Amino acid sequence: MAKIKKMCKAAKDDFKENEAAIIEEVSSAKYICRKCLRTASNKKLLCDPKKITSE
């Protein structure tokens, strides 16, 4: 599976090449980016991550 850079950049530039990896990453999202509202399970993939809580 391909290595994903920041989700913001991957969504714009590399979606077709990394579609499977991106789908896997967002399907188990634990974080949301406060800047662009994208989600990921790894906070290092987001610009300004915030943990998703069920409050």
DADAJO-V960828 format. One line per field, one symbol per residue. phi: phi as a letter, one per 40 degrees, with the letter a starting at -180 (. if undefined). A space follows every 10 residues. Layout:
BEGIN
phi: ???
END
This chain:
BEGIN
phi: .ccccdddcc ccbbdccbdc cccccccbdb bbcccbgcba cbcccbcbcb ccbbc
END
